[in-house]
Amino acid sequence: MVALTLAAIEIGARGIEWARARFFPEPHPFVDATNPVPVFEETELDGRRVFARTRHHPLMLPDLHFAAEKPRGGFRVFLLGGSAAGGWPYDLGGYSIADHLDKKLGVLFPERSIEVINAAGGTYASHRVRFVFDEVIDYDPDLIVVYTGNNEFLESFVFRPQLPAGAWKHLAVARIVHRARLAREGSKPSFDVESYNLADQAANRLSYAFGRASRYRRDPEQFRAVVESFRHNLDWMARIAAERGVPIVFLDVPVNLKDWQPNASRHREGLSGPERRRWRESFAAGLAAVEAEDPEGAVEALTRATEHDPEYAEAWYYLGRSLLALGRNAEAREALLEALERDAYPFRAIPPLWSVIEEVAAQHGVPRVAITRALEEASPDGILGAETLVDYVHLSEASQERVAHEVLRTAATHGFLPAAPGAALDRIRIPIPTAFRPEVALREGELLYRQYLVMRQYDRIDAAYDRYVDALTRAPETRPDLADYCARRLVLAQRIQAVLEPYRRLLHAEKIGRLEGAYTREEARRIYASYVALIRAIEAPDMPRERFREFVPPLRYRGARAPDRAPTD
């Protein structure tokens, strides 16, 4: 009798859960938005009424506007996501995904008014993308394109557990009690819509610059919460779009596997002293073999390193690179995926997020644009790298066009276009300029060089530096008015390289356990102090000294901390 009573209570509780989810859904169980200022406001521009971007979203394009009333027979598309969706670093040059999509639709439907609104925001994670979605769905869209997943670990939330611990999570009664307690506590983290700008990302960029692990990687519960929050945001957008009858597509999220080192690496929990020594010996031997261009020796040593400590991402990365050098592409891909999965500060979309996109799209019947596959077809070995991505996730100019084409192809396949195209889709290709364009080259060169510097991509930063110097040298030849600017930036770049070169040699010695044999304590401290001062000047010049010091790990020398932290001024 007791068992039947408990079963009846559980069945009733599940019914309550279903009804609550169906009729009284919580707007967002993971985070709250504070100061929810709109992205757009209605105003007058050149004698016509438009919706223009407000001043509160500075990480979107500056001159973003569209007609307040959609023209009769018009076709309006919104592109949502982070900086990769927005087209960075080509978002101002007319060759972003949105630009290409606009041009292609204009060719296919020359009699219609085409509006492709690039409403992506730099560093926007899916909770911010969802906020934008909730607004733009009211602006009479004909298609919403969502390209998100790279920024989920950026903002420093402390999530509440959405389910009770242990086996209790399987009982509806326990889940209801748990949610009631959360509602009483009211302790959801929040994100500020109004004042969000690049300064809010200083903490993240400092973490990259010093190779620090993300808190989400150190706390499995918080990591799972990030993934589930991402799922909730995609699910919300898919459901609301279906309810409103607005076509929506999700893009999968390509990342640079073979030409981007993990942002940070960490050892597995409980690694003993002897295990750490064996790992260091194998890792050092593997790096030495990589530098000696001995891929077979590198594979042997780095395989041992991954067996001693399977959590250290960088070992997997160099193992993948070495396997690739031997033409063992399938094995290389698996190793590079392991490196991505174990990146201690993931700033690229990782496989658990890829799975969420696929699962939510399948659940709601949302078309998924397979842009990763399209880009892999453009890579000689089928693994994404510098041929298609200019850094860790951002598309090259040619890739922007290719992605726009895949979006258009998917929209046509699912009947989302305003009419049957008047020309074959595969003939609507937009050539990428090959001539030197000073403004584009300078912006690309500066942004990418800084990106490679802060995110510690020392294997390839020399190439980024050379490209930037080439742009600074050539630009004044066609734009004499840029001569003074280029001269100043060239001096600055040379100063940065002068600091960076000794620091990366120091870091290399530290990685392989030869710091003490290669440097005196004072030499090591002086080089490190110069690097710390450089990062402070570039990334956090206005941050209080004590706050900045929180991100600066001590230099370790002979197994103990150096006498002082590196100066932060």
BELHU-V493258 format. One record per residue. N is the residue number from 1. RES is the residue in one letter. SS is DSSP state (a for helix, b for strand, c for the rest). PSI is psi in degrees with one decimal (* if undefined). Layout:
<<N | RES | SS | PSI> <N | RES | SS | PSI>>
//
This chain:
<<1 | M | c | -42.2> <2 | V | a | -42.3> <3 | A | a | -41.4> <4 | L | a | -38.5> <5 | T | a | -44.9> <6 | L | a | -38.9> <7 | A | a | -40.8> <8 | A | a | -40.5> <9 | I | a | -42.8> <10 | E | a | -42.2> <11 | I | a | -41.3> <12 | G | a | -39.5> <13 | A | a | -38.8> <14 | R | a | -35.2> <15 | G | a | -39.6> <16 | I | a | -42.6> <17 | E | a | -44.5> <18 | W | a | -47.1> <19 | A | a | -39.4> <20 | R | a | -45.7> <21 | A | a | -33.4> <22 | R | a | -41.7> <23 | F | a | -21.9> <24 | F | c | 57.0> <25 | P | c | 142.5> <26 | E | c | 132.2> <27 | P | c | -45.8> <28 | H | c | 109.0> <29 | P | c | -14.6> <30 | F | c | -43.5> <31 | V | b | 158.6> <32 | D | b | 146.7> <33 | A | b | 126.8> <34 | T | b | 154.6> <35 | N | c | 58.2> <36 | P | c | 66.5> <37 | V | c | 146.2> <38 | P | c | 159.5> <39 | V | c | -39.1> <40 | F | b | 152.9> <41 | E | b | 146.8> <42 | E | b | 133.5> <43 | T | b | -177.5> <44 | E | b | 134.6> <45 | L | b | 119.0> <46 | D | c | 40.7> <47 | G | c | 8.9> <48 | R | b | 154.3> <49 | R | b | 129.1> <50 | V | b | 162.9> <51 | F | b | 121.4> <52 | A | b | 149.4> <53 | R | b | 134.6> <54 | T | c | 168.7> <55 | R | c | -5.2> <56 | H | c | 0.2> <57 | H | c | 65.9> <58 | P | c | -12.5> <59 | L | c | 7.7> <60 | M | c | 172.6> <61 | L | c | 142.5> <62 | P | c | -39.4> <63 | D | c | 63.0> <64 | L | c | 118.5> <65 | H | b | 161.9> <66 | F | b | 163.7> <67 | A | b | 135.9> <68 | A | c | -33.7> <69 | E | c | 120.4> <70 | K | c | 130.2> <71 | P | c | 150.4> <72 | R | c | 128.1> <73 | G | c | 7.4> <74 | G | c | 165.4> <75 | F | b | 116.8> <76 | R | b | 124.9> <77 | V | b | 135.3> <78 | F | b | 131.7> <79 | L | b | 120.4> <80 | L | b | 148.6> <81 | G | b | -156.2> <82 | G | c | -156.9> <83 | S | a | -30.0> <84 | A | a | -39.9> <85 | A | a | -37.7> <86 | G | a | -18.2> <87 | G | c | 6.8> <88 | W | c | 137.2> <89 | P | c | 19.3> <90 | Y | c | 17.2> <91 | D | c | -18.8> <92 | L | c | 0.9> <93 | G | c | 1.7> <94 | G | c | 11.0> <95 | Y | c | 32.4> <96 | S | c | 173.9> <97 | I | a | -48.2> <98 | A | a | -41.0> <99 | D | a | -46.1> <100 | H | a | -41.2> <101 | L | a | -39.6> <102 | D | a | -45.5> <103 | K | a | -42.2> <104 | K | a | -44.5> <105 | L | a | -35.2> <106 | G | a | -35.6> <107 | V | a | -41.3> <108 | L | a | -34.5> <109 | F | c | 70.4> <110 | P | c | -18.4> <111 | E | c | -5.3> <112 | R | c | 155.1> <113 | S | c | 116.4> <114 | I | b | 131.4> <115 | E | b | 113.6> <116 | V | b | 109.7> <117 | I | b | 116.1> <118 | N | b | 87.8> <119 | A | c | 29.5> <120 | A | c | 149.4> <121 | G | c | 133.0> <122 | G | c | 130.9> <123 | T | c | 11.1> <124 | Y | c | 121.7> <125 | A | c | 177.8> <126 | S | a | -26.6> <127 | H | a | -33.0> <128 | R | a | -36.5> <129 | V | a | -42.0> <130 | R | a | -38.1> <131 | F | a | -43.5> <132 | V | a | -42.9> <133 | F | a | -45.5> <134 | D | a | -24.6> <135 | E | a | -48.9> <136 | V | a | -19.7> <137 | I | c | -15.9> <138 | D | c | -2.0> <139 | Y | c | 29.3> <140 | D | c | 52.4> <141 | P | c | 149.7> <142 | D | c | -16.9> <143 | L | b | 137.4> <144 | I | b | 126.8> <145 | V | b | 121.7> <146 | V | b | 121.2> <147 | Y | b | 90.0> <148 | T | c | 155.9> <149 | G | c | -12.1> <150 | N | c | -15.9> <151 | N | c | 19.3> <152 | E | c | -23.5> <153 | F | c | 15.4> <154 | L | c | -46.6> <155 | E | c | 140.5> <156 | S | c | 69.3> <157 | F | c | 152.7> <158 | V | c | 102.3> <159 | F | c | 149.0> <160 | R | c | 143.6> <161 | P | c | 125.1> <162 | Q | c | -17.0> <163 | L | c | 153.0> <164 | P | c | 160.4> <165 | A | c | 155.4> <166 | G | a | -146.6> <167 | A | a | -17.3> <168 | W | a | -24.6> <169 | K | a | -16.2> <170 | H | a | -8.0> <171 | L | c | 126.4> <172 | A | a | -38.0> <173 | V | a | -45.6> <174 | A | a | -36.8> <175 | R | a | -40.4> <176 | I | a | -44.1> <177 | V | a | -42.3> <178 | H | a | -45.0> <179 | R | a | -34.8> <180 | A | a | -40.1> <181 | R | a | -40.9> <182 | L | a | -40.1> <183 | A | a | -37.9> <184 | R | a | -39.4> <185 | E | a | -32.9> <186 | G | c | 45.5> <187 | S | c | 27.2> <188 | K | c | 139.7> <189 | P | b | 161.4> <190 | S | b | 156.8> <191 | F | b | 138.9> <192 | D | b | 120.8> <193 | V | c | -39.6> <194 | E | c | -43.8> <195 | S | c | 16.7> <196 | Y | c | 125.9> <197 | N | c | -174.3> <198 | L | a | -28.3> <199 | A | a | -28.2> <200 | D | a | -13.6> <201 | Q | a | 4.8> <202 | A | a | -40.9> <203 | A | a | -41.0> <204 | N | a | -45.3> <205 | R | a | -32.9> <206 | L | a | -37.2> <207 | S | a | -42.2> <208 | Y | a | -46.5> <209 | A | a | -26.2> <210 | F | c | 13.0> <211 | G | c | 35.1> <212 | R | c | 145.3> <213 | A | c | 147.4> <214 | S | c | 145.5> <215 | R | a | -33.2> <216 | Y | a | -26.4> <217 | R | a | -27.6> <218 | R | a | -16.6> <219 | D | c | 102.4> <220 | P | a | -34.8> <221 | E | a | -41.7> <222 | Q | a | -37.2> <223 | F | a | -46.4> <224 | R | a | -35.3> <225 | A | a | -38.3> <226 | V | a | -45.5> <227 | V | a | -42.5> <228 | E | a | -34.1> <229 | S | a | -41.8> <230 | F | a | -44.6> <231 | R | a | -45.0> <232 | H | a | -42.6> <233 | N | a | -43.1> <234 | L | a | -42.1> <235 | D | a | -42.7> <236 | W | a | -50.0> <237 | M | a | -39.7> <238 | A | a | -42.7> <239 | R | a | -46.1> <240 | I | a | -40.1> <241 | A | a | -41.2> <242 | A | a | -42.7> <243 | E | a | -34.0> <244 | R | a | -4.5> <245 | G | c | 29.6> <246 | V | c | 121.7> <247 | P | c | 138.9> <248 | I | b | 144.7> <249 | V | b | 147.2> <250 | F | b | 136.7> <251 | L | b | 140.3> <252 | D | c | 172.7> <253 | V | c | 96.8> <254 | P | c | 144.6> <255 | V | c | 157.7> <256 | N | c | 108.5> <257 | L | c | -45.4> <258 | K | c | -15.5> <259 | D | c | 27.7> <260 | W | c | 114.9> <261 | Q | c | 151.7> <262 | P | c | 143.3> <263 | N | c | -33.9> <264 | A | c | 152.0> <265 | S | c | 149.7> <266 | R | c | 152.3> <267 | H | c | 156.6> <268 | R | c | 154.5> <269 | E | c | 139.9> <270 | G | c | 13.2> <271 | L | c | 120.5> <272 | S | c | 167.4> <273 | G | a | -50.3> <274 | P | a | -39.5> <275 | E | a | -39.7> <276 | R | a | -39.7> <277 | R | a | -43.3> <278 | R | a | -40.9> <279 | W | a | -46.8> <280 | R | a | -40.0> <281 | E | a | -44.7> <282 | S | a | -42.4> <283 | F | a | -43.1> <284 | A | a | -41.3> <285 | A | a | -38.1> <286 | G | a | -43.9> <287 | L | a | -39.6> <288 | A | a | -39.7> <289 | A | a | -37.7> <290 | V | a | -46.6> <291 | E | a | -27.7> <292 | A | c | 4.4> <293 | E | c | 46.3> <294 | D | c | 80.0> <295 | P | a | -33.3> <296 | E | a | -44.4> <297 | G | a | -36.8> <298 | A | a | -43.3> <299 | V | a | -43.4> <300 | E | a | -48.6> <301 | A | a | -41.8> <302 | L | a | -28.2> <303 | T | a | -42.5> <304 | R | a | -42.5> <305 | A | a | -43.1> <306 | T | a | -25.0> <307 | E | a | -38.6> <308 | H | a | -38.5> <309 | D | c | 93.9> <310 | P | c | -2.1> <311 | E | c | -14.5> <312 | Y | c | 107.9> <313 | A | a | -39.1> <314 | E | a | -32.8> <315 | A | a | -41.4> <316 | W | a | -38.2> <317 | Y | a | -49.4> <318 | Y | a | -28.8> <319 | L | a | -44.4> <320 | G | a | -42.5> <321 | R | a | -39.3> <322 | S | a | -40.1> <323 | L | a | -37.5> <324 | L | a | -39.1> <325 | A | a | -26.4> <326 | L | c | 1.1> <327 | G | c | 12.9> <328 | R | c | 69.6> <329 | N | a | -39.5> <330 | A | a | -43.6> <331 | E | a | -37.4> <332 | A | a | -44.1> <333 | R | a | -43.4> <334 | E | a | -42.0> <335 | A | a | -40.5> <336 | L | a | -33.4> <337 | L | a | -36.5> <338 | E | a | -41.1> <339 | A | a | -43.1> <340 | L | a | -46.4> <341 | E | a | -31.2> <342 | R | a | 3.5> <343 | D | c | 122.8> <344 | A | c | -11.7> <345 | Y | c | 81.6> <346 | P | c | 115.6> <347 | F | c | 10.5> <348 | R | c | 150.0> <349 | A | c | 133.7> <350 | I | c | 162.6> <351 | P | a | -39.4> <352 | P | a | -33.2> <353 | L | a | -34.7> <354 | W | a | -43.2> <355 | S | a | -38.5> <356 | V | a | -46.3> <357 | I | a | -46.2> <358 | E | a | -44.7> <359 | E | a | -45.1> <360 | V | a | -41.2> <361 | A | a | -44.2> <362 | A | a | -40.6> <363 | Q | a | -39.6> <364 | H | a | 2.4> <365 | G | c | 29.2> <366 | V | c | 126.0> <367 | P | b | 136.7> <368 | R | b | 123.6> <369 | V | b | 114.8> <370 | A | c | 69.5> <371 | I | a | -26.8> <372 | T | a | -46.6> <373 | R | a | -41.2> <374 | A | a | -39.6> <375 | L | a | -35.7> <376 | E | a | -33.5> <377 | E | c | -22.5> <378 | A | c | -1.2> <379 | S | c | 133.7> <380 | P | c | -29.8> <381 | D | c | 5.7> <382 | G | c | 11.1> <383 | I | c | 130.2> <384 | L | c | 135.8> <385 | G | c | -148.0> <386 | A | c | -12.3> <387 | E | c | -27.1> <388 | T | c | -17.6> <389 | L | b | 133.7> <390 | V | c | -16.0> <391 | D | c | -131.2> <392 | Y | c | -32.7> <393 | V | c | -13.7> <394 | H | c | 138.8> <395 | L | b | 145.1> <396 | S | c | 168.5> <397 | E | a | -42.0> <398 | A | a | -36.7> <399 | S | a | -32.5> <400 | Q | a | -44.2> <401 | E | a | -41.3> <402 | R | a | -40.9> <403 | V | a | -43.6> <404 | A | a | -38.7> <405 | H | a | -39.9> <406 | E | a | -37.4> <407 | V | a | -45.5> <408 | L | a | -42.1> <409 | R | a | -42.7> <410 | T | a | -42.8> <411 | A | a | -40.7> <412 | A | a | -42.5> <413 | T | a | -35.1> <414 | H | c | 11.4> <415 | G | c | 28.9> <416 | F | c | -7.2> <417 | L | c | 159.3> <418 | P | c | -19.8> <419 | A | c | 175.8> <420 | A | c | 131.5> <421 | P | c | 143.0> <422 | G | c | -1.1> <423 | A | c | 159.3> <424 | A | c | 131.7> <425 | L | a | -41.4> <426 | D | a | -8.0> <427 | R | a | -7.6> <428 | I | c | 71.3> <429 | R | c | 143.5> <430 | I | c | 117.5> <431 | P | c | 143.9> <432 | I | c | 130.1> <433 | P | c | 139.8> <434 | T | c | -16.0> <435 | A | c | 150.8> <436 | F | c | 125.7> <437 | R | c | 107.3> <438 | P | a | -49.1> <439 | E | a | -43.3> <440 | V | a | -45.1> <441 | A | a | -40.1> <442 | L | a | -44.2> <443 | R | a | -46.9> <444 | E | a | -47.4> <445 | G | a | -46.5> <446 | E | a | -46.0> <447 | L | a | -42.6> <448 | L | a | -36.7> <449 | Y | a | -44.0> <450 | R | a | -39.1> <451 | Q | a | -46.5> <452 | Y | a | -35.8> <453 | L | a | -55.2> <454 | V | a | -31.7> <455 | M | c | 15.6> <456 | R | c | 42.5> <457 | Q | c | 68.6> <458 | Y | c | -19.9> <459 | D | c | -25.2> <460 | R | c | 4.8> <461 | I | a | -27.4> <462 | D | a | -39.9> <463 | A | a | -39.4> <464 | A | a | -39.5> <465 | Y | a | -46.0> <466 | D | a | -39.5> <467 | R | a | -40.4> <468 | Y | a | -44.5> <469 | V | a | -39.4> <470 | D | a | -42.6> <471 | A | a | -42.6> <472 | L | a | -31.0> <473 | T | a | -39.4> <474 | R | a | -30.3> <475 | A | a | -44.9> <476 | P | a | -17.9> <477 | E | a | -34.2> <478 | T | a | -16.8> <479 | R | c | 81.8> <480 | P | a | -25.0> <481 | D | a | -13.8> <482 | L | a | 1.9> <483 | A | a | -48.2> <484 | D | a | -44.0> <485 | Y | a | -47.8> <486 | C | a | -37.3> <487 | A | a | -43.1> <488 | R | a | -43.1> <489 | R | a | -31.8> <490 | L | a | -43.3> <491 | V | a | -42.7> <492 | L | a | -44.0> <493 | A | a | -39.7> <494 | Q | a | -36.7> <495 | R | a | -39.9> <496 | I | a | -46.7> <497 | Q | a | -35.8> <498 | A | a | -30.9> <499 | V | a | -40.0> <500 | L | a | -38.2> <501 | E | a | -51.4> <502 | P | a | -31.4> <503 | Y | a | -41.8> <504 | R | a | -28.0> <505 | R | a | -39.5> <506 | L | a | -46.1> <507 | L | a | -39.8> <508 | H | a | -43.5> <509 | A | a | -38.7> <510 | E | a | -41.1> <511 | K | a | -40.2> <512 | I | c | 10.6> <513 | G | c | 25.1> <514 | R | c | 21.4> <515 | L | a | -48.6> <516 | E | a | -32.0> <517 | G | a | -21.9> <518 | A | a | -24.4> <519 | Y | c | 144.4> <520 | T | c | 164.5> <521 | R | a | -42.9> <522 | E | a | -38.0> <523 | E | a | -45.4> <524 | A | a | -44.0> <525 | R | a | -39.6> <526 | R | a | -44.0> <527 | I | a | -43.4> <528 | Y | a | -40.9> <529 | A | a | -37.6> <530 | S | a | -40.7> <531 | Y | a | -44.3> <532 | V | a | -44.7> <533 | A | a | -37.8> <534 | L | a | -48.5> <535 | I | a | -39.7> <536 | R | a | -43.7> <537 | A | a | -35.6> <538 | I | a | -43.5> <539 | E | a | -27.1> <540 | A | c | 53.1> <541 | P | c | -26.2> <542 | D | c | 0.6> <543 | M | c | 135.3> <544 | P | c | 145.3> <545 | R | a | -45.3> <546 | E | a | -37.7> <547 | R | a | -43.1> <548 | F | a | -39.8> <549 | R | a | -24.5> <550 | E | c | -24.5> <551 | F | c | -8.4> <552 | V | c | 107.5> <553 | P | c | 150.5> <554 | P | c | 148.4> <555 | L | c | 128.9> <556 | R | b | 134.5> <557 | Y | b | 124.4> <558 | R | c | 41.6> <559 | G | c | 3.3> <560 | A | b | 163.3> <561 | R | b | 144.8> <562 | A | c | 157.7> <563 | P | c | -34.9> <564 | D | c | 153.7> <565 | R | c | 155.6> <566 | A | c | 139.0> <567 | P | c | 145.3> <568 | T | c | 6.2> <569 | D | c | *>>
//
